[in-house]
Amino acid sequence: MNQFEEQDYSNSKIDAKIWKKIFKLVLKNKKHVAILVTAVICLAFLDVMYPLLNSYSISTFFENQEYEKIPLFILAYSLVVIGYGVTVFTFIKMAGKVEVEVAYELRKEAFLKLQNLPFSYYDKTPAGWIMARLTSDSRKLSNILSWGLVDMLWGFATMSGIMIILLLTNIRLALINLALTPVIFVIGLYFRKTILKAYRKVRKINSKITASYSEGISGSKTTKTLVLEDKTNTDFSNLCNEMKTNAIKAVIRSSVLFPILMVVSYFGVLFIMRLGGGMVLNGDLSLGVLYLFIICTIQFFDPVMHVSTMIAELQQAQASAERIMSLIETPLDIYDEADIENKYGTILHPKKENWERLNGEIEFENVSFKYEKGETILKDFNLKIKKGMNVALVGETGSGKSTIINLISRFYEPTTGIIKIDGIDYKARSISWLHANLGYVLQNPFLFNGTIMENIRYGKLDATDEEILEISKEVGVDDFVQTFDIKYNTIVGEGGSKLSVGQRQLICFARALISNPKILILDEATSSIDTKTELSIQKIIEKITKDRTCLMVAHRLSTVVNADLILVIKKGEIVEKGSHSDLLKMQGEYYELYRNQFITNKLELSKNI
């Protein structure tokens, strides 16, 4: 089962398990929850006091005509009104705070998990699924947990108070309410599974719509160039119509519940009026007590209906809770052992004073690797790279070049075999330690929406402005930055959209090198730029690769001619290795790749001329 598929939580034991974990998040701020609970209980007490005061006034002022107690009655009534104002203000304020805090905790836990999850998780999980968890699901769950639980707590407290008053006043009439209560709860619970099933389907489709939004925005240029607007609109409309149909079904199932409960509850009022009215005519019951029972019966079944409705609402919350918890509790495929974490620091919060600087020696020992549900990429792969070597990986697309790089970076781990850094299995040290010693430049340079200064500083958060300026001059960033009005405070735009590809790539070089990594990885770092920019970046690469181990994945062979060692990878195996001149003399795979690229480049040049 994929991570983004729904799990089966129909078992009540699993339901309780989920809610136990969710309530831990709710109770993180015990102070606000305690004040909220106190306010709700006070409100339930006032709801019970209101009919008691009215019943007292009917019996005292109308039946017994004892008017001397009017001032006391007015005082009591005024206190109830003031109490209502204070308690309603308090519980609205506290419920709002609890809602915000629960949403914050859910998103924080989910985002923290996302930072720790390996690449393999993102390979199989759609971005829309993740976005829906962090937005609509967390919002819906926090809303129902705060306001819904307030309603349920108020309902149970009010029902308990009213039932105690009625039993103490007249057991015979009170039994009518007691008899109808389980009927209402059974009806409410009957709708439980159908409502939950309907809302699960709605939430699933909502995730697909969110994914479609994300894909539509990121792929808008492709859609337009391929003239796929109509197809895209049709597909999106089908999703929206499917969600509309299922949402209406879910709403209908939820809306049917309330009128059914209301009809049953008013049957209770009818029985009270029939039986109680006869008792009043016979002189066995006062008019004030009959009024108390009628009002209390209406008040009693009102919270019963609220509680039953909230049970239905909680089914929606459970659908959201299942999905959020499935993200928060996703097991890590790649993680540090506890003792390693203590020594070297966690992935997100490394203890820098404990770090050991690596030398840069890398070794693969009988490493095999396969992606989940995919074919084997590497099998019994062996490789040793000495400290300070400049190694290039070349070969056809899908040969395993990027896989080797990703394994060295521990974005994935070997299925079998060992990868050693400086002669030690890299699992014996923390992930954060390894990444702190790596500099990584991707094929498609990505910048965060901020200033040039901020983007370079992401490579070393405590870097000074002087350090940033120094590395910027070294890699050529300073050359184009000086042409901007506000220099390093220039906003790069989302993804670096306000800069050229070459400028973004140079900033990525500066960001990767600011921490002075001992291992530098360049994954097709020049494939997205023009030939002129490539030549300038090639000179920079030759300069920055000194005194550090460098691994380059390259499609353009002109960028690797000066490498100390070139490895030709084919179907996960090293078929040739050596320097550029040695490999040309062999006239094998590398020779053919180089010759074909040379002919292609020459043809393109002649066309341009």
N, C-alpha and C positions, 0 to 999 in steps of 0.2 A: 504493500500500500504506500502511495506517495505521501509526502508530508502534508500536502494541501488537500488530501481527500479527507472526508468526514470520518471520524471514528465512531464506533457504536457505543453510545453512553446510555442506552436504554435501561441497562441494569441499575437498580436503585443504589446498590453498593458503590458503583462508580460515581453516581450522582452525588452521593454524600462525600465522596473523596474530593470531587471537584469543588464543592461548596466549602469544604473545610479549608482548602487552600485559598479560595477567594476571600473567605472571612478573615484569614490571617492578614491579608492586605487591607481589609476594611478596618481592622483593629490596630493598625500600626500607629494611629493617632488616637490613643485611648481617651484622651481628655475630651475631644470633640464628640466622640461616640457616647461617652458617659453623659455629657450635658444634653445631647440629643435624646437619649433614652429617658432621662429625667424629665425633660420637657414634654415628651410624648405621653409618659405616664401621668403627668400633671394634667394634660389636656383630656385624657380619658377620665380622670377623676372629676374634672369640671363638667364633662359631658353627662356624667351620672348625677352630679349635683343639680343640674339644670331642671330635669323633670321632677326631682324630689322637691325643689323649691316651689315649682308650679303646683304640684300635688298638695303641698302644704298650704299654699295660698287658697286653693279651692276649698279644702276641708276647713281651714281656719276662718277665712274671711267671708265665704259664701254659705257654707253649711252651718258653721257654729257662730258666725258673725262676731268674732272676737277681734275688733279693729285696733285694740291697744298695741298689738304686736306689729303693726304696719312699719314703724321706724326700723325695728330690728330686721324685718323682711327686706326693706329697701337697702339697708346696709349690707346684708348678706348677698343680695342680688348685685349690688355695685361691686362687691369684692369678686364675685364670679365673673363679671364683665371685664374688670381690670385683669383678673387672672387669665382670661381668654386672650386679651391683647398681649400680655407678657409672654405667655407660653407659645402662642402662634408665632410671634416674632422670633423667639428663641429657636424653635424647632425649624423654621424656614431658613434661618441664618446657618444653623448647625448642619442641616441636611445639605444645604448648598456647599458648605465647606467640605463635608464628607464626600460629596459627589466629585468635587475638584480634586481632592486628595487621592481618591480611589483611581480616577482617570490618570492622574500623575503617576501613581505607583505602577499601574498596569503598563503604561507606555514606557516608563523607565525600565521595568523588568524586561519587557519585550525588546526594547532597543538594546539593552545590555546584552541580552542573549544573541541578538543579531550581530553584535560586534565580535562575539566569541565564536560564532558558527563558522565552519570552514567553507571553502569554495564549493565543495560537493553539495552543500545545502542549497546554494543559490543556483547550482546547475539544474536542480530538479524542482525548484519552487518558483512559481510565477511571481513577478514583482507585485502584480495586482492583489494576489492573495495576502502578501505581507502588508501592503498599504491598507487593505480592508481591516486587518487585525488591529493596526495602530490607530485607525481613525474611527470608522463607524461602529465596529464591535466594541472597542474600549469605551466609546461614548455611550452606547446603548447600555452596556453592562453597568457602568458607573451610575448612570441615571436611575436604573431600576434598583440597584443595590442601595442607593441613598433614599430616594423618595418611596420606592416600593416597600422597602423594609420598614420605613416609618409608618406607612399605611398598615402593614401587617401587625406591627407592634401595637399601634393604636387600636386596631381592630380587636386583637386578643385581649388587651387591657380593658377596653370598653365592654366587650362581651362578658368578661369575667365579673366586672363591677356590677353591670346590670343584672346578671344572673344571680349574684349574691343578694342584691336588693329584692328581686322578685321572689326568690325562695324564702327570704325572711318575711316577706309581706303576705304571700298567699301561695302555698305549694301547689295547689290544684291548678291554678292558672299558669304558674311557672312551668309546669310539666308540658304544656302545649309548646312553649318555646324549645324546651329540651328535646321533645319528640321530633320537631321539624329541623333542628340543627344538623343531625347526621345526614338527613335527606339532602340538604343544601350542599354539604361537603361532598357527598357521593356524586352529585350532579357535577360539581366543580371539578372533581378529580377525573370524572368520566371523559371530560374534554381535554385532559392533560396530554395524552399521547398524540391526539390528532392535531392539536395546536402546535405542539413541539415539532412534529414532523413537518407541518406546513412551513413554520418559520425557519427550520433548518434549510429547507429547499430555497426559501427566499434569500437567506444569507449566502448560500452557495452561489446563486445567480448574481448577487450583489458583488461578490468577489470577481466574477467573470467580467462584470461591467467595469469595475475599477481597473482590472487588467487591460480591458479594451481601451479605456481612457488613456492609460499610461502608454500603451502601444501606439495608439492613434497620434498622440502628441510627439513621441520620440521618432515615429516613422512617417511623419506628415510629408516630408520631402519625397520619400520613396513612393508613398501613395499617390502623390500628384504626378510624379514623373512617369509612373506606370499607368496613370489614368484609372485608378482603382477606387475613386471616390464613391461611385454608386455601389460597388460591392461592399465597401467598408461600411457605408451608411445602412445598407440592407442587413448586414450581419449584426450591426449594433442595434438596429431597430428590432430585429428578431429577439435579441437578448432582452431588450427593454420590454417588449411585449410579453415575453415569457415571465419576466419578473412581475409585470403588472398582473397577469393572470393568476400567478401563484400568490401574490400579495393580497389580491382581492379574496381568494379562497381562504387565506389565513385570517384576514380581517372578518370575513363572514363567520368563520368558526368561533372567533373570539367574541363577536358581537351577539351571537345567538345565546351565549352563556348568560349574559346579564339579564335580559328579559325573562328567561326561564327562572332564574333565581328570584327575580322580583315578584313574579306570579306566585311562586311557592311561599315566599315570605308574607305576602299580603293575605294568603289563606290563613296564616297564623293570626293576623290582625282580625280577620273575620271570625275565627273561632273565639278569640278573646272577647270581642264585642258581643257575640251571641251568648256565650257562657257567663261572662262578667255582667252583661246587661240584665240577665235573668236574676243574678245574685243581688244586683242593686235594687231591682223591683221587689225582691223578697226580703230586703233589709239585711242581707248577709254581707253586703259590701258597700262601702261608702263611694260616692261619686268621685272623690279625689283619688281614691285607690284605683278605680276603674280607669280614670284618666292616666294615672301613673303607668298602668299595665299597657294601655294602648300606645302611649308615647314611647315607653321603654321597649315594647315589641317592635315598633318601627325602627327605633334606634338600635335595637339588638340585631335585627336582620340587615341593617345597613352595613355595619362592619363585617357581618358574615359574608355579605355580597362582595365587599371590598377585599376581604381575605381570599375569597374564592377567585375573584378577578385577578388578584395579585399572584395567585398560584399559576394562573394562565400566563400572566406577564413574566413570571419567573421562568416559564418554559422558554420564552424568547431570550431571557437573560442567560439561561443555561446553554442555549444554542451558541450565544456569543462567548460564554465562559469556556465551553468546550474548545472553541477555535483559538481563543487567546492562550489558554493553558497548553494546547497542543504545540503552540509556538514557544512559550516560556519554558516548557518541559522537554523540548526537543533535545535528545541526547547528543552530546558532542562526539563527533567521530575522531577529532583530533584534540587532545587535551593534555595538560600537565598533571603529573602525579602530585599528591599533596606535599611530599617532602621537597620536590623540585620547586613547587610554587613558593614554599616558605623560604627557600634559599635564594631564588632568583627573582621573585615577584610574580604577580599575576599577569595575564595577557594585557590587561588594560592599565594596570598600575605597577609598572616595574620599579623595583628598588635599585636605582642606578648605582648606589655605592657598593652593591654586591656583584656587579657585573664583571666578567672577565673578558677582556678584549681577545677576540679570536685572531689567529694568524692568517687563515684563508685556505688551508688545505682541505680538499673535498675528495671523498672516496665513496664509490658505489660498490657494494659487495653482493653479488648475486641477486640484484634487485629485480623483482617482477612487479608489474602494476597493471590493474585494469579498473576502468571506471565502472560504477554500479550499472549492472545490466548491460555491459558493453564488452567488446572483445578485448583481449589482452594487448596492451600497448607495448610494454617492456617485458622481456623474459630473460631471466638470469643475466641481467645487464651489469657489466663491470667497467669501472672507469676510475682513474686516479688523476686528480688535478693538483699540481704542486702550488705552493704559496706564491702569489705574485704573477701567475701565468695569465696570459690573455688567450682565452679559448673561444673559438667560434663553432657554433653548431649550424650546419647547413643540411639541406635535403628537401625532398618534396613535401607538400602540404599533407599533414596527417602522419608524418613519419615518426613523430614522438619528440620533436625538439622542445616544444613548449611544455610537454609533460615532464621532461627531465628538469627544466627550470623550475616548474611548480613543485616538484619533489624536493629539490634543493632548498627552496624557500619554505618548505613544510606547509604549503597550502593544501597539499595532499600528503599521505604517507604511503610507503611501499606496501603492497599486498603481502609480499615476502621479501626477505633480504634486509640489509642494513645500509644506512647512509651515515657516513662518519664525517664530522667536522673536526679537524686537527686531531684525527686518530680516535675520537670518541663518538660513540653512537649519539646522534643529535637528539634522540629522545631522552637522553640523560640530562639534558639542560632544558630550560624553559623556552617556550615559543617566543616570548617577549625578548629573551636574550638573543635568540637567533635573528629575529627581525630588527633588533636594535643595531646589529652588525651588518645588515644588508642594505644596499642601495638598489632600488628597483625602478627602471624606466620602461613604461609600457609602450606598445605600438601606437595606441591612440591616447595622446596626452590628455589627461583630465585635470582641470583646475577647479577649485571651489570658488563660489561666487564671493569674492572679497578682493582685497588689494594684492598687488604683486608681492609686496613685503610679507603679507600674511601667508600667502601660498608657499613661499620659500621657507618661512618659519615652521610650517607644518612638519618639515623634515627633522626639526630639532626645536622643540617648543621654548627652550630657554636660550636660544641663540640671540646674540646681541645684534644691533643694527650694523655694527662694524663687521661682524662675521658674515652677515648676509651680503653686505656690499662687496666684501672680499671674494666670496664664492661667485657672486654675480659677474664680477669682472673676469674671473678665471674662465667661466663658461660662455661669456659673450652676452649675458642678459643685459649688462649695463649699457652696451652699445645702443640697443633700441630703446631702453628705458629713458635715456637722456633726451630722446626726441619727444617724450610726453610732457605735457604741461605740469602735472603734479608728480612726475617721476614714479617712485616706488609706491605711492599712494593711489595709483591708477586702479580703478575697479576693472577686473578682467571679464566680468559678466558670467552668466550661468555656464558652467563647463568650460569657461575661457573663451566664450563666443566673440568677445570684442578684440581678440588677438588672432594673428595668423597661426597656422599649424606649427610653423617653424619657431615662432616666438613662444608658443605654449610648450613646445618640446624643450627649448632651452631652459625655461623656468622649471620644468620637471627634472632636468639634469641638475640644476642648482638645488632643488629640493632634496633630491636623492643624495647629493654629495655634502650637504651642509653638516651632516653628522659624522663625516669622514669614515664611511663604512669600509670594512676590510674586504668585503665581497660586493662587487658591482654587477648587476644583471641588467642587460639591455635586450629586451624582447622585441625584436623588429623595430628598434627605436628610430630608424630612419626611413621606414617603408612608406610613411604617410606624407613625406615632404618632397619638394622638387629637387632636381639634381644639383642646382646651385647651392641651395641651403644644405643639402646633404654633404657637399664638399667642405663647407665651413664647419658643420657639426662633426665630420670625420676628423678634422684637425683637432677639435676639442676632445673627441674621444681618445685620440692618441695621447693627448696630454694628461687627461684625468685617469687613465688606466694604469699609470705608473704607480708602483709600490702598493698595488692592491690586486687581488684576484678578480678577473673580469670574465664573465661569460656572456657571449653575444649570440642571440638567435638572429640569423640574417637570411633574408631572401635575396637582397642585392649583394652579389659576391664581391663587388668592388669595395664594399665596406670592411671586408675581412682579410684582405690581402696581406696586411701587416700583423695578423694574429700569430702568436707563438705556436699555436696548435689549432688545426682545423679538423673537426670531426664530421664526417659525412654520415648522416643517419638515414637508414632505410628500414622501414617496418620495425622500428624499435631496436635496431642493431647498428653497431658501428661497422660500416663496410670499408671505410677508408679513413686514415688519419695521417697528419703530417703538416708541414708548412705549405704555403701557397705554391712555391716553386716545386717542392717535392711532389705534390699531388698533380700538378700539371704534367710533370715528367712521367707519371704513372699512366696517364691517358685513360683513366677509368671513369667512375661516376662523376667525380668533381670536374674532371676535364670536360666531360660532355655538358654539365650544367654551366660551366664558365663559358664554353664556346657558344652554346645556344643563347646565353644572355648577351654575349658580345655581338653576335649576329643580329639579334633583336634590336639592341641599342643602335647599331649601325644603320639598320633599316629605318628606324624612327628618326634618326638624325638626318638621313638623306631625304626623307619625306618633308621634314621641316625646312630644309634648305630649298 
